[in-house]
């Protein structure tokens, strides 16, 4: 069982709840996080289906088939991290967005542009970069 630290208990007993109030992220950061989660979820389903279908063919390259679901998961995780106001979410978002292009370019396949919703989410994240924290705020 996890017990809270004594300083938090004594502050709560004294009625000092100011540092325990969690404020929601700004509206535009919430929209960016929701867009990231939506793009990640809706990219994950087709990439898994296409990967399973192509797994039966022996000549299919495995690295691009693996990069698409990993990228979709990374974008979804970035959405959760952005909702929690973590700077790591920006790094995960950039890596998740660029990973399929790098893998396709090195494999000799066509490079596709990122989703419009992902670009909008990236712009919204850049607008709220100062609202993100490096670690959990104390």
VOBA-1610 file (N, C-alpha, C; in pm, whole numbers, padded with zeros to 5 digits, always signed):
BEGIN
Unk+00084-00117+00000Unk+00000+00000+00000Unk+00089+00124+00000Unk+00058+00218-00084Unk+00136+00340-00091Unk+00080+00444+00005Unk+00165+00498+00086Unk+00123+00601+00180Unk+00179+00735+00136Unk+00103+00843+00152Unk+00157+00974+00115Unk+00265+01017+00213Unk+00352+01106+00168Unk+00458+01153+00257Unk+00399+01239+00369Unk+00476+01252+00477Unk+00426+01323+00595Unk+00400+01470+00569Unk+00482+01533+00485Unk+00461+01675+00456Unk+00327+01698+00389Unk+00289+01610+00298Unk+00161+01624+00230Unk+00046+01601+00328Unk+00062+01504+00416Unk-00044+01476+00513Unk-00062+01594+00607Unk+00048+01651+00657Unk+00034+01763+00749Unk-00023+01886+00679Unk+00012+01906+00550Unk-00046+02019+00476Unk-00196+01999+00456Unk-00236+01877+00429Unk-00379+01850+00410Unk-00452+01868+00542Unk-00392+01823+00651Unk-00456+01838+00781Unk-00470+01986+00818Unk-00373+02069+00776Unk-00379+02212+00804Unk-00474+02284+00709Unk-00517+02216+00605Unk-00607+02281+00509Unk-00533+02347+00395Unk-00402+02323+00379Unk-00324+02381+00271Unk-00328+02286+00151Unk-00423+02310+00061Unk-00439+02224-00056Unk-00383+02288-00182Unk-00315+02400-00170Unk-00276+02477-00288Unk-00181+02400-00379Unk-00086+02326-00324Unk+00008+02257-00412Unk-00043+02121-00458Unk-00162+02082-00419Unk-00220+01956-00463Unk-00324+01976-00574Unk-00348+02099-00612Unk-00446+02127-00717Unk-00380+02102-00853Unk-00444+02018-00932Unk-00393+01988-01065Unk-00476+02066-01166Unk-00409+02152-01238Unk-00479+02232-01339Unk-00474+02159-01472Unk-00582+02163-01548Unk-00580+02098-01679Unk-00490+02174-01775Unk-00441+02107-01878Unk-00358+02177-01976Unk-00441+02281-02051Unk-00375+02378-02113Unk-00449+02477-02191Unk-00530+02410-02303Unk-00631+02480-02349Unk-00723+02424-02448Unk-00651+02377-02574Unk-00560+02457-02626Unk-00493+02419-02750Unk-00399+02300-02729Unk-00342+02287-02611Unk-00258+02170-02581Unk-00345+02045-02566Unk-00464+02060-02511Unk-00557+01948-02503Unk-00598+01902-02643Unk-00624+01998-02732Unk-00661+01964-02870Unk-00544+01891-02937Unk-00422+01938-02915Unk-00303+01872-02974Unk-00289+01730-02922Unk-00310+01710-02793Unk-00299+01576-02735Unk-00407+01483-02790Unk-00528+01534-02803Unk-00637+01453-02858Unk-00610+01419-03004Unk-00559+01515-03081Unk-00525+01488-03221Unk-00416+01382-03232Unk-00315+01390-03145Unk-00209+01290-03147Unk-00264+01151-03116Unk-00348+01141-03015Unk-00406+01012-02980Unk-00494+00959-03094Unk-00571+01047-03156Unk-00658+01004-03266Unk-00576+00958-03386Unk-00474+01034-03423Unk-00388+00995-03536Unk-00316+00865-03505Unk-00267+00851-03384Unk-00199+00728-03346Unk-00291+00607-03352Unk-00413+00622-03301Unk-00509+00511-03299Unk-00552+00474-03441Unk-00587+00574-03520Unk-00635+00545-03655Unk-00522+00509-03751Unk-00400+00531-03715Unk-00287+00483-03795Unk-00246+00343-03754Unk-00273+00308-03630Unk-00233+00177-03580Unk-00314+00064-03643Unk-00444+00084-03654Unk-00529-00023-03707Unk-00492-00064-03849Unk-00485+00030-03945Unk-00448-00014-04081Unk-00306-00068-04091Unk-00215-00015-04012Unk-00077-00063-04022Unk-00066-00207-03972Unk-00144-00243-03871Unk-00143-00381-03824Unk-00208-00473-03927Unk-00320-00429-03985Unk-00388-00512-04085Unk-00299-00533-04207Unk-00237-00426-04256Unk-00148-00440-04372Unk-00026-00523-04338Unk+00024-00511-04218Unk+00139-00590-04177Unk+00108-00739-04171Unk-00011-00773-04120Unk-00051-00914-04112Unk-00071-00970-04253Unk-00131-00891-04342Unk-00152-00937-04479Unk-00019-00956-04552Unk+00074-00865-04531Unk+00201-00873-04602Unk+00296-00975-04540Unk+00267-01019-04418Unk+00354-01116-04353Unk+00356-01249-04426Unk+00248-01279-04497Unk+00240-01404-04572Unk+00331-01405-04694Unk+00359-01289-04749Unk+00447-01280-04865Unk+00593-01281-04818Unk+00674-01359-04885Unk+00813-01373-04843Unk+00900-01257-04888Unk+00860-01188-04995Unk+00945-01080-05045Unk+00916-00945-04980Unk+00820-00939-04890Unk+00783-00812-04827Unk+00894-00770-04729Unk+00939-00644-04735Unk+01040-00598-04640Unk+00980-00585-04500Unk+01047-00637-04400Unk+00989-00640-04265Unk+01009-00509-04189Unk+01113-00433-04220Unk+01139-00311-04144Unk+01032-00204-04164Unk+00988-00173-04287Unk+00878-00076-04301Unk+00747-00125-04241Unk+00725-00256-04244Unk+00603-00310-04183Unk+00605-00297-04031Unk+00722-00300-03974Unk+00736-00285-03830Unk+00736-00138-03789Unk+00788-00051-03875Unk+00800+00090-03841Unk+00665+00161-03832Unk+00569+00121-03914Unk+00439+00188-03913Unk+00363+00171-03782Unk+00347+00048-03728Unk+00278+00038-03599Unk+00357+00098-03483Unk+00488+00089-03489Unk+00570+00150-03382Unk+00553+00301-03385Unk+00551+00359-03503Unk+00531+00502-03517Unk+00392+00544-03467Unk+00290+00465-03500Unk+00155+00497-03454Unk+00146+00490-03302Unk+00209+00390-03242Unk+00210+00381-03096Unk+00284+00498-03033Unk+00394+00538-03094Unk+00471+00651-03040Unk+00389+00780-03046Unk+00314+00800-03152Unk+00232+00921-03163Unk+00121+00919-03058Unk+00061+00803-03034Unk-00040+00793-02929Unk+00017+00818-02790Unk+00136+00763-02764Unk+00203+00787-02635Unk+00240+00934-02621Unk+00279+00996-02732Unk+00310+01139-02728Unk+00187+01220-02689Unk+00070+01179-02736Unk-00053+01247-02697Unk-00079+01240-02549Unk-00055+01123-02491Unk-00073+01108-02345Unk+00030+01192-02270Unk+00154+01190-02316Unk+00258+01270-02249Unk+00229+01419-02261Unk+00177+01462-02374Unk+00142+01604-02389Unk+00026+01641-02298Unk-00070+01552-02281Unk-00181+01579-02190Unk-00129+01596-02047Unk-00024+01522-02014Unk+00038+01533-01881Unk+00141+01645-01873Unk+00154+01722-01982Unk+00244+01837-01992Unk+00391+01798-01981Unk+00431+01689-02041Unk+00571+01648-02039Unk+00641+01690-02168Unk+00762+01742-02155Unk+00841+01780-02273Unk+00881+01657-02354Unk+00892+01545-02289Unk+00926+01423-02359Unk+00825+01391-02469Unk+00702+01438-02452Unk+00599+01417-02554Unk+00636+01479-02688Unk+00705+01592-02685Unk+00748+01658-02810Unk+00851+01571-02880Unk+00945+01516-02805Unk+01049+01432-02863Unk+00987+01305-02922Unk+00896+01242-02847Unk+00831+01120-02895Unk+00746+01149-03018Unk+00680+01265-03021Unk+00599+01303-03136Unk+00685+01322-03260Unk+00797+01389-03246Unk+00885+01412-03361Unk+00943+01280-03412Unk+00989+01195-03321Unk+01045+01066-03364Unk+00938+00980-03429Unk+00818+00978-03370Unk+00710+00899-03428Unk+00665+00949-03563Unk+00673+01078-03585Unk+00632+01134-03715Unk+00737+01113-03822Unk+00864+01113-03784Unk+00973+01105-03881Unk+01017+00960-03907Unk+00990+00870-03815Unk+01038+00732-03826Unk+00996+00662-03955Unk+00868+00666-03997Unk+00833+00596-04120Unk+00901+00656-04243Unk+00919+00787-04247Unk+00985+00849-04362Unk+01131+00806-04370Unk+01198+00799-04257Unk+01339+00758-04257Unk+01352+00612-04299Unk+01265+00526-04246Unk+01271+00384-04279Unk+01239+00362-04427Unk+01136+00431-04478Unk+01102+00416-04618Unk+01212+00468-04709Unk+01274+00579-04671Unk+01381+00635-04754Unk+01503+00542-04757Unk+01537+00482-04644Unk+01652+00392-04642Unk+01621+00258-04708Unk+01493+00220-04714Unk+01455+00094-04779Unk+01431+00109-04928Unk+01435+00232-04977Unk+01411+00255-05119Unk+01265+00263-05156Unk+01177+00281-05059Unk+01034+00293-05085Unk+00996+00440-05095Unk+00873+00467-05135Unk+00828+00605-05147Unk+00805+00665-05008Unk+00841+00790-04995Unk+00824+00861-04869Unk+00693+00940-04877Unk+00607+00919-04779Unk+00477+00987-04776Unk+00483+01106-04682Unk+00402+01206-04711Unk+00396+01323-04623Unk+00316+01288-04497Unk+00338+01360-04388Unk+00264+01330-04265Unk+00118+01372-04276Unk+00039+01322-04187Unk-00103+01353-04182Unk-00124+01503-04153Unk-00228+01559-04210Unk-00260+01700-04186Unk-00292+01721-04038Unk-00363+01626-03978Unk-00396+01638-03836Unk-00271+01634-03749Unk-00172+01557-03791Unk-00047+01551-03717Unk+00031+01683-03728Unk+00025+01745-03844Unk+00091+01875-03862Unk+00021+01981-03777Unk-00113+01978-03774Unk-00188+02072-03689Unk-00153+02050-03542Unk-00144+01924-03500Unk-00107+01894-03361Unk+00033+01946-03330Unk+00127+01929-03424Unk+00263+01977-03401Unk+00267+02129-03388Unk+00189+02199-03470Unk+00184+02345-03460Unk+00125+02387-03326Unk+00021+02319-03281Unk-00039+02352-03151Unk+00056+02323-03037Unk+00135+02218-03049Unk+00234+02187-02945Unk+00341+02295-02942Unk+00387+02338-03059Unk+00488+02444-03063Unk+00435+02575-03005Unk+00306+02600-03021Unk+00247+02721-02963Unk+00247+02715-02810Unk+00242+02595-02753Unk+00232+02578-02608Unk+00357+02517-02547Unk+00470+02539-02609Unk+00594+02478-02562Unk+00631+02521-02420Unk+00597+02641-02383Unk+00631+02690-02248Unk+00544+02628-02140Unk+00433+02568-02180Unk+00343+02505-02082Unk+00389+02364-02042Unk+00490+02313-02112Unk+00536+02176-02086Unk+00645+02176-01981Unk+00647+02070-01902Unk+00744+02056-01794Unk+00840+01943-01826Unk+00962+01955-01774Unk+01060+01850-01793Unk+01033+01729-01708Unk+00975+01748-01592Unk+00941+01638-01502Unk+00814+01677-01429Unk+00764+01585-01349Unk+00640+01610-01277Unk+00655+01732-01187Unk+00566+01832-01202Unk+00578+01951-01116Unk+00553+01916-00970Unk+00634+01974-00883Unk+00623+01946-00739Unk+00518+02031-00674
//
